[in-house]
């Protein structure tokens, strides 16, 4: 960024290579829209080996989060570009993010300054996936560490369970299938005037999202320990049915995700197809464990201290504050936030509505 002499700085990874027209579409998007950065899709190249194809269908890959077809909430680091003046205005990338998380941090910092991020579907890069299970495990551990670092810097972006609350929709391959009956929803556009109708899956509810969390494995471990202690005290055997349901739901999710996986080129023999789907299901089971280890080893635990201690009755309260000296609304709000942050509170601003 500091050495660049142009107005736009584009980034990709050392395991990715761009489409020949990548920069053309990026520049066109910058000229046609008002945004600080632009990203695009990243696609695994075909014929990269059976393990890499299974990793491409496993969770934890570089995904983009979109508000709409043209505006993004997050663009991955393997395919992103920014106005240099915007990067310099926020101080560039944070050097504490050595493995991952630097792209998430820079997107949030730009958006906190009022800028927006664009998305160009034609600005595509080919992104190689990890070609061994060991490298995939190491990558996911690094992502868990990055989540812990991001939570320390952006506590308002995380919920009470320690997970990012995205406002947009996540797009990409390898997403684990959530359990539960979810009907498709037909989207007809604003006032029903869309020329082409689209089908959207409903977002899974709270119960359907719990098995998708890495901390679900902690619950399985606790239930397994209680079931083992049932040999000493019979009432603890009641944890065995719960353990069976928890492990069963995890296995079913992994199998369903592997069944929905697509491989290019398609394996010819049935044995090869079964091997790849079996490895894909295994990766769906390993990824939360690797992410959990990285999160726990760097302090992102469910029992971490967030906010103020003590109990507060959930009743609405109203205070009247009088000041003799005039202060702008946003300045007064900022002063309140500084006082609350000094007390250890976690703050989340509402929207404009």
C-alpha positions as a printed NumPy array, in Angstrom:
array([[  0.   ,   0.   ,   0.   ],
       [  2.753,   2.443,   0.943],
       [  4.793,   1.593,  -2.157],
       [  1.862,   1.784,  -4.573],
       [  1.84 ,   4.826,  -6.871],
       [ -1.656,   4.326,  -8.323],
       [ -5.016,   5.42 ,  -6.982],
       [ -6.32 ,   1.874,  -6.478],
       [ -4.565,  -0.923,  -4.582],
       [ -5.697,  -4.466,  -5.457],
       [ -4.938,  -7.534,  -3.354],
       [ -4.927, -11.278,  -3.916],
       [ -3.275, -14.264,  -2.208],
       [ -0.161, -16.213,  -3.145],
       [ -2.323, -19.316,  -3.721],
       [ -4.653, -17.507,  -6.128],
       [ -4.389, -16.144,  -9.66 ],
       [ -6.773, -13.62 , -11.214],
       [ -8.86 , -13.794, -14.335],
       [ -7.252, -11.854, -17.236],
       [ -9.98 ,  -9.184, -17.032],
       [ -9.944,  -8.973, -13.214],
       [ -8.525,  -5.44 , -12.966],
       [-10.741,  -4.148, -15.775],
       [-13.931,  -5.112, -13.965],
       [-12.6  ,  -3.798, -10.644],
       [-11.762,  -0.411, -12.168],
       [-15.133,  -0.256, -13.935],
       [-16.923,  -0.852, -10.637],
       [-14.939,   1.887,  -8.918],
       [-15.818,   4.372, -11.68 ],
       [-19.52 ,   3.505, -11.749],
       [-20.177,   3.466,  -7.982],
       [-19.218,   5.417,  -4.89 ],
       [-17.442,   2.923,  -2.655],
       [-14.151,   2.632,  -0.807],
       [-13.473,  -0.954,  -1.847],
       [-14.624,  -3.597,  -4.296],
       [-14.459,  -7.377,  -4.094],
       [-15.471, -10.335,  -6.19 ],
       [-15.93 , -14.091,  -6.108],
       [-13.129, -16.6  ,  -5.656],
       [-13.552, -19.996,  -7.303],
       [-11.429, -23.142,  -6.806],
       [ -9.865, -24.221, -10.121],
       [-10.927, -27.645, -11.428],
       [ -8.531, -30.579, -11.485],
       [ -6.71 , -29.475,  -8.335],
       [ -6.656, -32.938,  -6.774],
       [ -9.23 , -34.966,  -4.822],
       [ -8.319, -33.572,  -1.4  ],
       [ -8.413, -29.96 ,  -2.594],
       [-11.833, -30.579,  -4.145],
       [-13.1  , -31.965,  -0.83 ],
       [-11.657, -28.957,   1.006],
       [-13.447, -26.676,  -1.459],
       [-16.713, -28.294,  -0.333],
       [-15.808, -28.054,   3.371],
       [-16.703, -25.143,   5.686],
       [-14.308, -22.371,   6.626],
       [-13.384, -21.203,   3.138],
       [-13.086, -17.569,   1.998],
       [-16.672, -16.317,   1.754],
       [-18.205, -12.96 ,   0.911],
       [-21.119, -11.371,   2.758],
       [-23.501,  -9.264,   0.667],
       [-26.186,  -6.745,   1.532],
       [-27.358,  -6.849,  -2.07 ],
       [-26.057,  -7.838,  -5.491],
       [-23.969,  -4.661,  -5.592],
       [-23.045,  -3.88 ,  -1.976],
       [-20.949,  -6.072,   0.317],
       [-20.518,  -6.247,   4.067],
       [-17.325,  -8.282,   3.814],
       [-14.978,  -9.139,   0.939],
       [-12.263, -11.794,   1.418],
       [ -8.604, -10.895,   1.196],
       [ -7.923, -13.081,  -1.842],
       [-10.006, -10.749,  -4.02 ],
       [-10.306,  -7.151,  -2.871],
       [ -9.289,  -3.672,  -3.983],
       [ -9.481,  -0.246,  -2.32 ],
       [ -8.906,   3.404,  -3.047],
       [ -5.454,   4.097,  -1.649],
       [ -6.648,   7.309,  -0.014],
       [ -9.316,   5.336,   1.885],
       [ -6.753,   2.831,   3.164],
       [ -4.409,   5.62 ,   4.23 ],
       [ -7.262,   7.44 ,   5.981],
       [ -7.921,   4.483,   8.313],
       [ -4.228,   3.735,   8.849],
       [ -3.902,   0.704,   6.597],
       [ -4.031,  -2.894,   7.768],
       [ -3.601,  -3.868,  11.414],
       [ -0.311,  -5.825,  11.729],
       [ -1.579,  -7.958,  14.626],
       [ -3.567, -10.067,  12.144],
       [ -0.811, -12.249,  10.752],
       [ -2.751, -15.337,   9.658],
       [ -6.276, -14.132,   8.953],
       [ -8.77 , -11.496,  10.041],
       [ -7.008,  -8.581,   8.338],
       [ -9.64 ,  -8.404,   5.601],
       [-12.52 ,  -8.468,   8.11 ],
       [-10.887,  -5.759,  10.206],
       [-10.246,  -3.396,   7.289],
       [-13.825,  -3.82 ,   6.021],
       [-15.252,  -2.955,   9.441],
       [-12.947,   0.036,   9.86 ],
       [-13.9  ,   1.466,   6.486],
       [-17.6  ,   0.96 ,   7.163],
       [-17.284,   2.557,  10.59 ],
       [-16.076,   5.703,   8.798],
       [-19.198,   5.814,   6.65 ],
       [-17.79 ,   4.213,   3.485],
       [-19.406,   1.359,   1.606],
       [-17.998,  -1.713,  -0.143],
       [-19.004,  -2.741,  -3.632],
       [-19.163,  -6.171,  -5.224],
       [-18.465,  -7.119,  -8.835],
       [-19.5  , -10.611,  -9.886],
       [-17.234, -10.452, -12.943],
       [-14.058,  -9.607, -10.96 ],
       [-13.123, -13.238, -10.39 ],
       [ -9.972, -14.977,  -9.144],
       [ -9.082, -18.675,  -9.126],
       [ -8.222, -19.654,  -5.564],
       [ -6.46 , -22.931,  -4.76 ],
       [ -7.691, -24.759,  -1.644],
       [ -5.519, -26.658,   0.822],
       [ -4.265, -29.937,  -0.635],
       [ -3.953, -31.947,   2.591],
       [ -6.06 , -32.522,   5.679],
       [ -3.177, -31.39 ,   7.901],
       [ -2.867, -28.04 ,   6.104],
       [ -6.641, -27.584,   6.285],
       [ -6.582, -28.242,  10.047],
       [ -3.78 , -25.691,  10.508],
       [ -5.665, -23.118,   8.417],
       [ -8.844, -23.49 ,  10.462],
       [ -6.905, -23.183,  13.727],
       [ -5.484, -19.918,  12.42 ],
       [ -8.988, -18.717,  11.582],
       [-10.038, -19.491,  15.156],
       [ -7.15 , -17.385,  16.444],
       [ -8.176, -14.53 ,  14.127],
       [-11.731, -14.691,  15.5  ],
       [-10.378, -14.297,  19.025],
       [ -8.274, -11.28 ,  18.027],
       [-11.211,  -9.69 ,  16.219],
       [-13.495, -10.199,  19.231],
       [-11.054,  -8.301,  21.459],
       [-10.911,  -5.385,  19.035],
       [-14.574,  -5.419,  17.951],
       [-16.622,  -6.744,  20.911],
       [-19.708,  -4.929,  19.651],
       [-19.639,  -7.048,  16.486],
       [-19.967, -10.305,  18.442],
       [-22.935, -11.761,  20.251],
       [-22.948, -13.265,  23.732],
       [-21.836, -16.669,  22.435],
       [-18.759, -15.175,  20.747],
       [-19.839, -15.24 ,  17.111],
       [-20.024, -12.476,  14.515],
       [-23.503, -11.121,  13.842],
       [-23.517, -10.459,  10.091],
       [-26.244,  -8.203,   8.732],
       [-25.842,  -9.454,   5.169],
       [-26.112, -12.911,   3.626],
       [-23.158, -15.295,   3.39 ],
       [-22.365, -16.712,  -0.058],
       [-19.967, -19.49 ,  -0.963],
       [-19.49 , -23.237,  -1.096],
       [-18.924, -25.563,   1.838],
       [-21.64 , -24.217,   4.131],
       [-22.849, -26.904,   6.527],
       [-26.469, -27.92 ,   6.05 ],
       [-28.602, -26.902,   9.029],
       [-31.111, -29.412,  10.349],
       [-34.81 , -28.734,  10.445],
       [-37.59 , -28.365,   7.92 ],
       [-37.135, -25.098,   6.04 ],
       [-39.482, -24.152,   3.269],
       [-38.203, -22.162,   0.324],
       [-39.451, -18.599,  -0.017],
       [-40.256, -17.011,  -3.368],
       [-38.951, -13.452,  -3.673],
       [-40.986, -11.334,  -6.097],
       [-38.984,  -8.126,  -5.643],
       [-40.082,  -4.745,  -4.307],
       [-43.869,  -4.456,  -4.692],
       [-43.778,  -7.712,  -6.644],
       [-42.256,  -6.053,  -9.722],
       [-39.165,  -8.24 , -10.173],
       [-38.974,  -9.545, -13.762],
       [-37.535, -12.855, -12.511],
       [-38.578, -14.538,  -9.269],
       [-35.926, -16.092,  -7.02 ],
       [-35.996, -18.858,  -4.451],
       [-34.397, -18.18 ,  -1.071],
       [-33.87 , -20.519,   1.858],
       [-35.029, -19.233,   5.189],
       [-32.366, -18.531,   7.803],
       [-32.171, -21.394,  10.348],
       [-33.585, -20.684,  13.777],
       [-31.784, -20.758,  17.102],
       [-32.129, -24.506,  17.644],
       [-31.044, -25.263,  14.091],
       [-27.987, -23.015,  14.439],
       [-26.666, -24.515,  17.69 ],
       [-25.112, -27.639,  16.081],
       [-23.298, -25.351,  13.619],
       [-21.282, -23.693,  16.395],
       [-17.811, -24.967,  17.363],
       [-18.891, -24.832,  21.013],
       [-21.36 , -27.635,  20.228],
       [-18.405, -30.001,  20.66 ],
       [-17.935, -28.715,  24.201],
       [-21.519, -29.717,  24.944],
       [-20.86 , -33.159,  23.447],
       [-17.801, -33.526,  25.676],
       [-19.762, -32.557,  28.791],
       [-22.559, -35.006,  27.954],
       [-19.993, -37.746,  27.3  ],
       [-18.378, -37.128,  30.692],
       [-21.733, -37.196,  32.471],
       [-22.695, -40.402,  30.673],
       [-19.43 , -42.022,  31.759],
       [-20.062, -41.035,  35.358],
       [-23.436, -42.75 ,  35.101],
       [-21.699, -45.992,  36.027],
       [-21.064, -44.489,  39.459],
       [-24.361, -42.665,  39.888],
       [-27.342, -43.977,  37.955],
       [-29.257, -40.66 ,  37.498],
       [-26.403, -39.369,  35.308],
       [-27.313, -42.027,  32.74 ],
       [-30.077, -39.655,  31.648],
       [-27.364, -37.734,  29.777],
       [-26.847, -40.697,  27.428],
       [-29.952, -40.032,  25.256],
       [-28.962, -36.364,  25.018],
       [-25.452, -37.386,  23.988],
       [-26.874, -39.672,  21.317],
       [-29.028, -36.858,  19.909],
       [-26.132, -34.378,  19.932],
       [-23.697, -36.726,  18.19 ],
       [-26.385, -37.924,  15.798],
       [-27.324, -34.411,  14.705],
       [-23.665, -33.585,  14.039],
       [-23.179, -36.711,  11.948],
       [-26.392, -36.137,   9.998],
       [-25.354, -32.561,   9.211],
       [-21.961, -33.708,   7.941],
       [-23.5  , -36.426,   5.753],
       [-26.141, -34.084,   4.305],
       [-23.487, -31.486,   3.525],
       [-21.347, -34.106,   1.786],
       [-24.329, -35.307,  -0.252],
       [-24.988, -31.755,  -1.49 ],
       [-21.309, -31.235,  -2.422],
       [-20.398, -30.887,  -6.107],
       [-17.092, -31.999,  -7.621],
       [-15.554, -30.815, -10.885],
       [-14.778, -32.929, -12.786],
       [-17.261, -35.524, -11.576],
       [-15.505, -38.761, -10.514],
       [-16.264, -41.583, -12.935],
       [-16.296, -44.546, -10.566],
       [-18.741, -44.94 ,  -7.728],
       [-15.915, -45.801,  -5.331],
       [-14.19 , -42.475,  -6.057],
       [-17.425, -40.573,  -5.485],
       [-17.984, -42.322,  -2.16 ],
       [-14.409, -41.632,  -1.041],
       [-14.701, -37.93 ,  -1.818],
       [-18.056, -37.581,  -0.117],
       [-16.73 , -39.489,   2.881],
       [-13.698, -37.194,   3.143],
       [-15.939, -34.145,   2.732],
       [-18.138, -35.363,   5.603],
       [-15.019, -35.889,   7.725],
       [-13.86 , -32.33 ,   7.016],
       [-17.255, -31.031,   8.097],
       [-16.648, -32.78 ,  11.417],
       [-13.02 , -31.652,  11.795],
       [-13.489, -27.986,  10.918],
       [-15.463, -26.977,  14.054],
       [-12.914, -28.814,  16.228],
       [-10.   , -26.963,  14.633],
       [-11.8  , -23.641,  14.865],
       [-12.715, -24.354,  18.498],
       [ -9.114, -25.11 ,  19.418],
       [ -7.918, -21.867,  17.883],
       [-10.657, -19.884,  19.628],
       [-10.095, -21.425,  23.06 ],
       [ -6.291, -21.203,  22.934],
       [ -6.517, -17.442,  22.372],
       [ -9.183, -16.554,  24.905],
       [-12.422, -16.704,  22.925],
       [-14.205, -18.972,  25.394],
       [-17.911, -19.175,  26.275],
       [-17.032, -18.365,  29.877],
       [-15.041, -15.223,  29.053],
       [-15.979, -11.994,  30.786],
       [-17.823,  -9.555,  28.569],
       [-19.439,  -6.357,  29.781],
       [-20.345,  -5.572,  33.373],
       [-20.914,  -8.15 ,  36.079],
       [-24.122,  -8.319,  38.055],
       [-27.819,  -8.766,  37.408],
       [-30.103,  -6.076,  36.016],
       [-33.873,  -6.31 ,  35.885],
       [-35.064,  -6.174,  32.251],
       [-37.395,  -3.217,  32.774],
       [-37.269,  -0.143,  30.517],
       [-35.833,   2.936,  32.178],
       [-35.694,   6.56 ,  31.182],
       [-33.321,   9.296,  32.32 ],
       [-33.393,  13.042,  31.707],
       [-29.99 ,  14.724,  31.407],
       [-29.67 ,  18.513,  31.363],
       [-26.581,  20.394,  30.216],
       [-26.091,  24.155,  30.093],
       [-23.588,  23.881,  27.247],
       [-24.85 ,  22.912,  23.805],
       [-23.386,  19.768,  22.241],
       [-24.115,  18.132,  18.912],
       [-26.13 ,  14.932,  19.036],
       [-23.395,  12.661,  17.662],
       [-20.831,  14.24 ,  19.997],
       [-23.044,  13.643,  23.023],
       [-23.625,  10.058,  21.934],
       [-19.88 ,   9.601,  21.567],
       [-19.254,  10.907,  25.084],
       [-21.805,   8.437,  26.474],
       [-20.083,   5.622,  24.625],
       [-16.667,   6.536,  26.034],
       [-18.014,   6.527,  29.596],
       [-19.705,   3.142,  29.106],
       [-16.619,   1.637,  27.466],
       [-14.482,   2.844,  30.358],
       [-16.816,   0.895,  32.668],
       [-16.333,  -2.265,  30.578],
       [-19.688,  -2.265,  28.807],
       [-20.118,  -3.731,  25.31 ],
       [-21.848,  -1.286,  22.97 ],
       [-23.737,  -1.808,  19.739],
       [-25.174,   1.125,  17.847],
       [-28.554,   0.849,  16.233],
       [-29.348,   1.618,  12.633],
       [-30.633,   4.824,  11.114],
       [-34.285,   3.789,  11.47 ]])
